[in-house]
Amino acid sequence: MGEKDKEGSNVGLPAAMPTPATMASRLLGGGGAEGRNGAEQRGRLRYRERRGVRKRESKEEEGLARAAMTAVCVGVLAGGHWLWRGVSSERGKVDTTLFIMIENKNILLVQVYIDDIIFGSTNESLCKFFSNLMQSEFEMSMMGELNFFLGLQIKQGKEGTFVSQTKYCKELLKRFGMDNAKAMDTPMSTTCYLDKDEQGKNIDVKKYRGMIGSLLYLTASRPDIMFSVCMCARYQANPKESHLSTVKRIMKYLIGTLNVGLWYPKGSTCDLIGYSDSDFAGCKLDRKSTSGTCHLLGNSLVSWRSKKQVSVALSTAEAEYVAAGSCCAQILWMKQQLVDYGLMLDHIPIKCDNTSVINLTKNPVQHSRTKHIEIRHHFIRDHVQKGDVVIELSKLVNN
């Protein structure tokens, strides 16, 4: 689900990357116009054949049928069949399986995922219309209010929406025999510095990779374990007992934080802001730095990432500069995504705690200390000059 670098370190999952469904949940949860009755409605449709109405002869046929189902649904929505009082739907420019319809102050969002459809609106009549339309076109079942999807538990309330993976987390701990272990306060010790540990004791590689894969999926709603999991993921090729102990500590931390998740409150503004940071030569093997970025839409966290940089930084300023460039790239993608929702944003702030990085983005002159930085990292300077983003100094507050 996430891409890997040459050493095998995993980056943030696409669930950490804000999907249209995440954006839809955020927009409907806050900042959107209320419907006539002041209520927001969200639901889910599912194609019935997946539920066993007709058996498949093979997995290949089932996969083809599900892909065909997605294509047909998308074709119906994009082909002008979806009309409401003369207003047709618009297809997402970034994600072509996203459809948006805006009527006056009301909005209807539809996300197609294989044989599942998630939709939500600020007007209950729009939801009823869309549900009746799809059930008349296809043999579909209305699954009711969205409360569980792809392992994510969604709890909708008057104050906002809460997304978690409590059920999945419990199953994960039970599967690896960690459900009765003692809880830990942190996912990783501050004095923990992993390396290859070539003299260490060998362990079951398959089990270790299974634990890492399960934890990576959990990072879809748990940014607090992203760094620790990605650190352990670098040693999947030849894991040792020391690596397994670190992974078990992460699971012990989960025992005491089963109900932790993401909160998307209502009423907050739809202002996008990014944060970037980096360590310096944090990896003991190759002395490469690790970038960390996160993005908030209003008061809600919608994207996060942890990735080891591809080259060795010669200074903290260079490491921070590369991290800020990664944050900028994600913001540009999200900016295009938000256009589909009718939000036009410019001068999006990126918070960074290094003044040298801010100066680098403002000064186009190559300095002797920065001329070795790869050209591809300087694209952030171009977007600062265009007004797409603004690099600002973040102030650290010690509690």
C-alpha positions in Angstrom: 0.0 0.0 0.0 2.9 2.3 0.5 5.9 2.7 -1.7 9.4 1.6 -0.5 12.8 3.2 -0.8 15.9 1.2 -1.7 16.4 0.2 1.9 12.8 -0.9 2.3 11.6 1.9 4.5 7.9 2.5 4.0 6.3 5.9 3.5 2.9 7.0 4.5 0.0 5.0 3.2 -2.5 6.5 0.8 -4.8 6.5 3.7 -2.3 8.9 5.2 -2.6 10.7 2.0 -6.0 12.3 2.0 -8.3 10.3 -0.3 -11.5 11.9 -1.7 -13.5 9.9 0.8 -11.4 11.5 3.6 -11.8 14.9 2.1 -15.6 14.4 1.8 -15.9 13.3 5.4 -13.9 16.4 6.4 -15.9 18.8 4.3 -19.2 17.4 5.4 -18.1 17.3 9.0 -17.2 21.0 9.1 -17.4 24.1 7.0 -20.2 22.8 4.7 -23.6 24.4 4.4 -26.4 22.7 6.3 -29.4 21.2 4.6 -32.9 22.4 4.9 -33.5 20.4 8.0 -30.0 21.3 9.4 -29.1 17.6 9.0 -26.2 16.0 7.2 -26.8 12.6 5.6 -24.3 10.0 4.6 -24.8 6.5 3.3 -23.4 3.5 1.5 -24.5 1.3 -1.3 -23.2 -2.1 -2.2 -23.5 -4.2 -5.3 -25.4 -7.4 -4.3 -23.4 -9.9 -6.3 -20.6 -9.4 -3.9 -22.8 -10.7 -1.1 -23.3 -14.1 -2.7 -26.2 -13.8 -5.0 -24.2 -15.3 -7.8 -21.1 -17.5 -7.2 -17.9 -16.9 -9.2 -16.0 -19.7 -10.8 -12.6 -18.2 -10.0 -10.9 -15.2 -8.3 -9.9 -13.8 -11.7 -13.6 -13.7 -12.9 -14.6 -12.1 -9.6 -11.9 -9.4 -10.0 -13.0 -8.7 -13.6 -16.6 -8.5 -12.5 -15.8 -6.1 -9.7 -13.7 -3.9 -12.1 -16.5 -4.0 -14.6 -19.0 -2.9 -11.9 -16.8 0.1 -11.1 -16.5 1.0 -14.7 -20.3 0.8 -15.2 -21.1 2.9 -12.1 -18.6 5.5 -13.2 -20.0 5.5 -16.7 -23.5 6.0 -15.5 -22.5 8.9 -13.2 -20.3 10.5 -15.8 -22.5 9.9 -18.8 -25.2 12.5 -17.9 -27.6 10.0 -16.3 -27.3 11.7 -12.9 -29.5 14.7 -13.0 -31.2 16.6 -10.2 -33.5 19.6 -11.1 -31.5 20.1 -14.3 -28.1 20.1 -12.5 -25.7 17.4 -13.6 -22.7 15.9 -11.7 -19.1 16.9 -12.2 -16.3 14.4 -12.3 -13.3 14.9 -10.1 -10.2 16.1 -11.9 -7.7 14.3 -9.6 -9.8 11.2 -8.8 -12.0 10.2 -11.6 -14.2 8.0 -9.4 -15.3 11.0 -7.4 -18.4 12.9 -8.4 -19.7 16.2 -7.1 -23.0 17.9 -7.5 -23.7 21.4 -6.1 -27.2 22.9 -6.0 -27.5 26.3 -4.4 -25.8 25.9 -1.0 -26.1 22.1 -0.9 -23.5 19.6 -2.0 -23.7 15.9 -2.8 -20.4 13.9 -2.9 -20.1 10.4 -4.3 -17.1 8.1 -4.1 -17.0 4.8 -6.1 -14.7 2.1 -4.8 -15.0 -1.2 -6.7 -18.5 -2.5 -5.8 -19.0 0.0 -2.9 -20.3 3.5 -3.1 -20.0 6.1 -0.4 -22.1 9.2 -0.6 -23.0 12.1 1.6 -24.9 15.4 1.3 -26.0 18.4 3.3 -29.6 17.8 2.0 -31.4 14.6 2.8 -33.5 14.8 -0.4 -30.3 14.6 -2.5 -29.3 11.4 -0.7 -32.7 9.8 -1.3 -32.6 10.8 -4.9 -29.2 9.3 -5.5 -30.0 6.1 -3.6 -33.2 5.6 -5.7 -31.3 6.3 -8.9 -28.6 3.8 -8.3 -31.0 1.1 -7.1 -33.1 1.6 -10.2 -30.0 1.3 -12.5 -28.3 -1.7 -10.7 -29.2 -4.5 -8.3 -27.9 -2.8 -5.2 -28.5 -2.8 -1.5 -28.6 0.2 0.7 -26.2 -0.5 3.6 -27.5 2.5 5.7 -25.4 5.1 7.5 -21.7 4.9 6.9 -20.1 3.4 10.1 -17.6 0.9 8.8 -15.5 0.9 5.6 -12.2 -0.8 4.7 -11.3 -1.5 8.3 -12.1 2.1 9.4 -14.8 2.7 12.0 -16.7 5.9 11.4 -18.8 7.4 14.2 -20.9 10.4 13.1 -22.2 12.7 15.8 -23.6 16.2 16.1 -20.2 17.7 17.0 -18.3 16.0 14.2 -17.0 12.6 12.9 -14.6 10.2 14.7 -12.5 7.8 12.6 -10.7 4.9 14.3 -9.5 1.3 13.8 -10.3 -0.1 17.3 -11.7 -3.4 16.0 -8.8 -4.0 13.7 -6.3 -3.1 16.4 -7.8 -5.7 18.8 -7.7 -8.3 16.1 -4.1 -7.5 15.3 -3.0 -7.8 18.9 -4.9 -11.1 19.3 -3.5 -12.5 16.0 0.1 -12.0 17.2 -0.5 -13.0 20.8 0.0 -9.6 22.3 -3.5 -8.9 23.6 -2.5 -9.8 27.2 0.8 -8.0 27.3 1.6 -5.1 29.6 0.8 -1.7 28.1 3.5 0.9 27.4 3.3 4.7 27.4 5.2 5.3 24.2 5.6 3.3 20.9 9.4 3.6 21.0 12.1 4.6 23.5 14.0 7.8 22.9 17.2 5.9 23.3 16.4 3.3 20.7 18.7 3.4 17.7 18.1 0.4 15.4 20.8 -1.0 13.1 21.2 -4.3 11.2 22.4 -6.1 14.3 24.2 -8.7 12.2 25.3 -10.6 15.3 21.7 -10.8 16.6 19.5 -13.8 16.8 17.5 -14.7 13.7 13.7 -14.8 13.9 10.7 -15.9 11.7 10.9 -13.5 8.7 7.3 -14.2 7.7 5.9 -13.4 11.1 7.9 -10.2 11.3 6.8 -9.0 7.9 3.2 -9.9 8.8 3.5 -7.7 11.9 4.9 -4.8 9.9 2.3 -5.1 7.2 -0.5 -5.1 9.8 0.9 -2.1 11.6 1.3 -0.2 8.4 -2.4 -0.6 7.6 -3.1 0.7 11.1 -1.3 3.9 10.4 -4.3 4.9 8.2 -5.8 6.4 11.4 -2.8 6.3 13.8 -0.1 8.9 12.9 1.3 8.5 16.4 3.0 5.2 15.3 4.0 6.2 11.8 7.6 7.0 12.5 8.2 3.9 14.7 6.6 1.5 12.3 8.5 2.9 9.3 11.7 2.6 11.3 11.1 -1.1 11.9 10.0 -1.7 8.3 13.6 -0.9 7.1 14.8 -4.2 8.5 12.3 -6.6 6.9 14.9 -8.3 4.7 16.8 -9.8 7.6 15.1 -9.0 10.9 16.7 -9.9 14.2 15.4 -10.4 17.7 16.2 -6.7 18.6 13.9 -5.6 15.8 11.1 -7.9 16.9 11.4 -6.5 20.4 10.9 -3.0 19.1 7.8 -4.1 17.1 6.4 -5.7 20.2 6.8 -2.5 22.1 4.7 -0.7 19.5 2.0 -3.3 20.0 2.2 -2.9 23.8 1.7 0.8 23.2 -1.4 0.0 21.2 -2.9 -1.9 24.1 -3.3 1.3 26.1 -4.4 3.4 23.2 -7.0 1.1 21.5 -9.6 3.9 21.2 -7.3 6.6 19.8 -8.3 7.9 16.3 -8.9 10.9 14.2 -11.5 13.6 15.2 -13.0 15.8 12.5 -15.1 18.6 14.2 -17.8 20.6 12.6 -17.7 24.3 12.1 -13.9 24.7 11.6 -12.6 26.6 8.6 -11.2 24.9 5.5 -7.8 26.5 5.7 -4.9 24.2 4.6 -1.6 24.3 6.5 1.5 22.1 6.4 4.2 21.3 8.9 7.6 19.8 8.0 10.5 18.7 10.1 13.5 16.4 9.9 16.2 14.8 12.0 19.8 15.0 10.9 21.7 11.9 10.0 19.3 9.8 12.1 20.0 6.5 10.4 23.0 4.7 11.9 23.6 2.6 8.7 24.0 5.3 6.0 23.6 8.5 8.0 20.6 9.6 6.0 18.0 11.9 7.5 14.3 11.2 7.9 11.6 13.7 6.8 8.3 14.1 8.7 5.4 16.0 7.3 1.7 16.6 8.2 -1.2 18.6 6.9 -4.2 20.1 8.6 -7.5 21.2 7.0 -8.9 23.6 9.5 -8.5 21.8 12.9 -8.4 18.3 11.3 -5.4 16.2 10.5 -5.8 14.9 6.9 -2.3 13.8 5.9 0.9 12.6 7.4 4.2 11.0 6.3 7.5 9.7 7.5 10.2 8.8 5.0 14.0 8.4 4.9 15.6 10.8 2.5 17.3 9.4 -0.6 20.6 11.2 -0.2 22.9 12.1 2.7 22.4 15.7 3.9 25.5 17.7 4.7 23.7 20.1 7.2 20.5 20.4 9.2 19.4 23.2 6.8 19.7 20.8 3.8 17.7 18.0 5.6 15.0 20.5 6.6 15.0 21.9 3.1 14.3 18.5 1.5 11.6 17.8 4.1 9.9 21.2 3.3 10.0 20.3 -0.4 8.2 17.0 0.3 5.6 18.9 2.3 5.2 21.3 -0.6 4.6 18.5 -3.1 1.8 17.1 -1.0 0.2 20.5 -0.6 0.2 21.0 -4.3 -1.6 17.7 -4.8 -4.1 18.5 -2.1 -4.6 22.0 -3.6 -5.7 20.4 -6.9 -7.9 18.0 -5.0 -9.7 20.8 -3.1 -10.5 22.5 -6.4 -13.0 19.7 -7.0 -14.8 20.7 -3.8 -14.9 24.4 -4.9 -12.1 25.5 -2.6 -9.5 27.7 -4.3 -6.4 28.2 -2.0 -3.2 30.2 -2.5 -0.3 31.2 -0.3 -0.7 28.0 1.7 1.6 28.2 4.8 4.2 25.6 5.5 5.6 25.8 9.0 9.3 25.0 9.4 11.6 25.5 12.4 14.7 26.4 10.4 15.4 30.0 9.3 18.0 28.9 6.8 15.2 27.0 4.9 13.1 30.1 4.7 16.0 32.2 3.4 16.8 29.5 0.8 13.3 29.7 -0.6 13.5 33.5 -1.0 17.1 33.8 -2.4 17.5 32.4 -5.9 21.3 32.9 -5.9 23.2 29.7 -5.6 25.4 29.7 -2.5 28.5 27.7 -2.0 26.9 25.9 0.8 23.8 24.9 -1.1 24.9 24.4 -4.7 25.4 20.6 -4.1 21.7 20.2 -3.3 19.9 18.4 -6.1 18.0 20.6 -8.5 14.7 18.7 -8.0 14.6 19.9 -4.3 14.6 23.6 -5.5 11.1 23.4 -7.0 9.7 24.7 -3.7 11.5 28.0 -4.3 9.6 28.3 -7.6 6.2 27.7 -6.0 7.0 30.2 -3.2 7.6 32.8 -5.9 4.4 31.9 -7.7 2.4 32.4 -4.4 1.3 28.8 -4.1 2.9 28.3 -0.7 4.5 30.5 2.0 7.3 29.2 4.2 6.9 30.4 7.8 8.8 29.9 11.0 7.1 27.6 13.4 7.4 28.4 17.1 8.0 25.6 19.5 6.0 25.7 22.7 7.1 23.6 25.7 4.3 22.5 27.9 
